[in-house]
Amino acid sequence: MNKLETFAKSDAGKLALYASGALTILMECYETFVLTPKIQKAAGGRTIFDTAFMNTPEQMQEFLDNLTDEGRDLFRNTYLTSDNIYPVVYTTFFTLFLAHFTEKTDWRACLPVALMVFDYFENYGSAKMLDTGRAEPAFARFANTMTKAKMLSMVATINLSLLAWWQSRKD
């Protein structure tokens, strides 16, 4: 962890922090304001299952049944491609942020990594359901559990980052 902290506080680390922060914001805006509305429109206005906290297998199946071929293609080839790059970007940002604004990074650096792992499991679930066209109940619950874990980890990571920043301001 010492190397991470040293890097995060160096000029190169600060540049990587700013660059990954800017990319995190840009990618989140692209997914939220461009891709998600297009995919939801192609599914008859139904919510994408990896953006909803409480989805039942039936709701996931309804989304899949209503998704047009164009929407399926956009989801699989653009959204999921973007969502497989995005976790690396935000994990880099949050890990550098925490290392930069805390004295000792220790366990805190693991939280963004856990967030990334949950996101990748969720993406796997989405891809599998898109490929089969079925939201099998056990698999759909697994994918939704990963969505919940991702969202809760994101809230915890953001709160921990804000707390680290706030505490660094007092020094």
Secondary structure as UniProt FT lines:
FT   HELIX           2..9
FT   HELIX           11..30
FT   HELIX           31..35
FT   HELIX           36..42
FT   TURN            43..45
FT   HELIX           49..51
FT   HELIX           57..66
FT   HELIX           69..74
FT   HELIX           75..79
FT   HELIX           80..101
FT   HELIX           106..109
FT   HELIX           110..132
FT   HELIX           137..169
//
